[in-house]
């Protein structure tokens, strides 16, 4: 029986322990352009998400619970865990992580939390995939309401800037999967990378920056610089954090 089957079994009498992060360490830098032999669906409809989520249908709603929040490069899952208590009824959150051990850790972490807290954390999940290549294979056009790029790999060398998760070509893809008025959040502790991401979003005709005054009343905006493991490490080291958010708009 798999970990997923075991934790989802309502007759399971034992409580699953949380995984220990030290057993799931993996180098931070991964070449996203390399062929990692991912298995992926040809279309979003091929994935049976009910195998991974435990989220009952909302009374009176015609649509089944749907992935509306997407954390690209979710790391060790800090944001996903925080989002579980914040998601609107009928909305699911998905994390995409390219590193095998890290995605395994997040899955085990979620399953353990479900076991320890019956009825909770069924609305979040993580998969191992390369979002730079396979995002449209999982997400429909206009499906997302919130999208996150938090403390991504800065790829400092100029020759590796093409590996950055924010670039002109990928922004067109992100706009494709975002609904009108969806919000994309970014955060980093690297000022050069922040300037890079700002520049690309500000130049794109399908995104419009949200003012800091508006973000001040956005609880999700607070989570993007406090909930992830990377953000907590930056805080311990008393480093700087930079954040911004952009709304998906009709072409300017």
matplotlib code that plots the C-alpha trace (Angstrom):
import matplotlib.pyplot as plt

x = [0.0, 1.4, 1.8, -1.2, -3.4, -2.4, -3.0, -6.3, -7.6, -10.4, -10.0, -6.3, -5.8, -2.3, -1.2, 1.5, 4.6, 5.8, 8.8, 12.2, 13.6, 17.2, 16.4, 15.1, 18.0, 18.8, 21.0, 19.2, 20.1, 18.6, 18.9, 15.2, 16.1, 17.6, 15.5, 14.6, 12.3, 9.1, 5.8, 3.1, -0.4, -1.1, -4.0, -5.2, -8.3, -6.1, -5.2, -7.6, -7.1, -9.5, -6.7, -4.7, -7.2, -9.7, -12.0, -15.8, -17.9, -19.4, -23.2, -25.1, -22.1, -22.2, -18.5, -16.2, -13.4, -10.8, -7.1, -7.2, -4.0, -0.6, 2.8, 5.5, 8.7, 6.9, 10.1, 9.4, 5.7, 5.5, 3.1, 0.9, 0.5, -0.4, -2.9, -4.8, -6.7, -7.1, -8.6, -12.2, -14.6, -14.2, -10.7, -7.6, -3.9, -1.2, 2.6, 4.9, 8.5, 11.2, 13.4, 12.5, 13.4, 11.8, 8.5, 8.6, 9.0, 6.1, 3.8, 4.7, 4.3, 0.8, -0.2, 1.1, -0.8, -4.0, -3.5, -2.9, -5.7, -8.7, -10.7, -7.9, -5.2, -7.2, -7.2, -3.5, -1.1, 2.3, 3.5, 7.0, 7.2, 8.9, 6.5, 8.7, 7.8, 4.6, 2.3, -0.4, -0.4, -1.9, -3.7, -6.5, -6.7, -8.0, -8.2, -6.0, -7.0, -3.7, -0.1, 3.1, 6.8, 8.5, 12.2, 13.0, 16.5, 18.2, 20.6, 23.2, 25.4, 24.3, 24.6, 22.0, 19.4, 17.5, 16.8, 15.0, 11.3, 10.3, 10.9, 9.0, 8.0, 6.9, 4.9, 2.7, 2.1, 1.3, -1.1, -2.8, -3.5, -4.6, -8.2, -8.9, -8.2, -6.1, -3.1, 0.5, 2.7, 6.5, 9.0, 12.8, 15.7, 17.9, 17.5, 18.9, 16.4, 13.6, 14.4, 14.5, 11.1, 9.6, 10.9, 9.4, 6.0, 5.8, 6.5, 4.0, 0.6, -1.4, -0.2, -0.7, 1.2, -0.9, -0.1, 1.5, -1.5, -3.8, -1.4, -1.5, -5.0, -4.2, -3.6, -2.1, 0.4, 1.6, 2.1, 4.4, 7.2, 6.6, 5.4, 8.0, 11.1, 13.3, 11.6, 12.1, 15.8, 16.2, 14.5, 16.8, 19.8, 18.2, 18.2, 16.1, 12.8, 11.3, 7.7, 5.3, 2.0, 0.4, -3.1, -4.0, -5.8, -7.2, -4.6, -3.6]
y = [0.0, 3.4, 6.3, 8.0, 5.0, 4.5, 8.1, 8.3, 5.1, 6.1, 2.8, 3.5, 3.4, 4.8, 8.4, 9.1, 10.9, 14.1, 13.5, 14.7, 17.3, 16.2, 12.9, 14.8, 17.3, 17.9, 20.5, 23.7, 24.3, 22.2, 22.7, 23.2, 22.8, 19.3, 16.3, 14.8, 12.1, 13.4, 11.6, 14.0, 14.1, 15.1, 17.3, 18.6, 16.4, 13.3, 13.8, 12.4, 14.9, 13.1, 10.6, 13.3, 15.7, 15.0, 18.0, 17.4, 19.1, 22.3, 22.2, 24.1, 24.3, 22.7, 22.6, 20.1, 21.5, 22.9, 23.9, 27.7, 28.4, 27.3, 27.6, 27.1, 25.8, 25.2, 24.0, 22.3, 23.3, 26.1, 28.2, 25.2, 24.3, 27.8, 28.1, 25.0, 27.1, 30.1, 28.6, 29.5, 26.6, 24.6, 25.9, 23.6, 24.6, 22.7, 23.0, 22.1, 21.1, 19.9, 18.2, 14.6, 14.4, 17.8, 16.9, 13.5, 15.4, 17.7, 14.9, 13.0, 16.1, 16.7, 13.1, 13.2, 16.4, 14.8, 11.8, 13.9, 16.4, 14.5, 16.6, 19.1, 19.6, 17.7, 20.8, 21.0, 18.7, 18.7, 17.1, 16.6, 18.3, 21.0, 23.9, 25.6, 22.8, 21.1, 23.8, 23.6, 19.8, 20.2, 23.6, 24.8, 28.2, 30.8, 28.3, 29.9, 32.7, 32.9, 32.0, 32.2, 32.5, 32.7, 32.8, 31.2, 30.1, 33.4, 31.7, 34.4, 33.8, 35.8, 32.7, 31.0, 33.9, 31.9, 29.4, 31.9, 31.1, 34.6, 35.5, 36.9, 33.6, 32.0, 35.1, 34.5, 31.0, 32.2, 34.7, 31.8, 29.8, 32.8, 34.0, 37.7, 39.5, 36.6, 37.7, 36.6, 37.0, 37.2, 37.3, 37.0, 38.1, 38.9, 42.5, 41.9, 39.1, 41.2, 44.0, 41.4, 40.0, 43.5, 44.6, 41.6, 41.9, 45.6, 45.4, 42.6, 43.8, 41.2, 42.1, 45.2, 45.8, 46.0, 48.9, 48.3, 49.9, 47.3, 44.5, 45.7, 44.4, 41.1, 38.3, 36.1, 38.8, 38.6, 34.8, 35.0, 36.6, 34.7, 31.1, 29.5, 27.8, 30.1, 33.2, 32.0, 31.4, 34.9, 36.3, 34.3, 35.8, 39.3, 39.6, 41.7, 40.5, 42.0, 41.3, 42.4, 41.3, 41.6, 41.3, 39.5, 42.0, 42.3, 43.4, 47.0]
z = [0.0, -0.9, 1.5, -0.2, 0.2, 3.8, 4.9, 2.9, 4.4, 6.8, 8.7, 9.4, 13.2, 13.5, 13.1, 10.5, 11.8, 10.1, 7.9, 9.0, 6.6, 7.0, 5.2, 2.2, 1.5, -2.1, -3.9, -4.4, -8.0, -10.7, -14.5, -15.5, -19.2, -18.8, -19.6, -16.2, -17.7, -16.2, -16.6, -17.4, -18.8, -22.4, -21.2, -17.8, -18.0, -17.9, -14.2, -11.7, -8.9, -6.6, -5.9, -4.2, -2.6, 0.2, -0.4, -0.3, -2.9, -1.7, -1.1, -3.8, -6.1, -9.5, -10.0, -8.2, -6.1, -8.5, -8.4, -8.1, -6.3, -7.7, -6.0, -8.6, -7.1, -3.8, -2.0, 1.3, 1.3, 3.8, 1.8, 0.9, 4.6, 5.5, 2.6, 3.7, 6.3, 4.0, 0.8, -0.1, -0.2, -3.4, -4.1, -4.1, -3.9, -5.8, -5.4, -8.3, -7.4, -9.7, -7.1, -6.3, -2.6, -1.9, -3.5, -1.7, 1.6, 0.9, 0.0, 3.1, 5.2, 3.9, 4.4, 8.0, 8.7, 7.3, 9.5, 12.6, 11.8, 10.4, 8.0, 7.4, 4.7, 2.1, -0.1, -0.7, -2.6, -4.3, -7.5, -9.0, -12.4, -14.4, -14.5, -17.2, -19.5, -18.5, -16.9, -19.6, -19.3, -15.8, -15.8, -18.1, -19.7, -17.2, -14.3, -11.7, -9.2, -7.4, -8.5, -6.5, -7.4, -4.0, -3.5, -6.8, -7.8, -8.8, -11.4, -10.8, -13.8, -16.9, -19.1, -16.9, -16.8, -19.4, -16.6, -14.5, -13.8, -14.9, -18.5, -21.4, -23.0, -19.7, -18.7, -21.7, -20.5, -16.9, -18.4, -20.3, -17.2, -15.0, -15.0, -15.5, -12.2, -10.9, -8.8, -9.3, -6.2, -6.3, -3.4, -3.1, -1.0, -4.1, -5.2, -8.7, -9.2, -7.9, -10.3, -13.1, -12.2, -11.8, -15.2, -17.0, -15.3, -15.7, -19.5, -20.1, -21.4, -19.6, -16.0, -13.9, -10.7, -7.5, -5.1, -1.7, -0.1, -1.6, -0.6, 3.0, 3.3, 1.6, 4.1, 1.3, 0.6, 4.2, 3.9, 0.9, 3.0, 6.2, 5.6, 3.4, 4.8, 2.6, 4.0, 7.5, 6.8, 5.5, 8.6, 10.9, 9.0, 9.2, 5.4, 3.1, 1.5, -1.6, -2.7, -5.3, -6.9, -10.3, -11.5, -14.7, -16.9, -20.4, -22.8, -22.1]

ax = plt.figure().add_subplot(projection="3d")
ax.plot(x, y, z, "-o")
ax.set_aspect("equal")
plt.show()
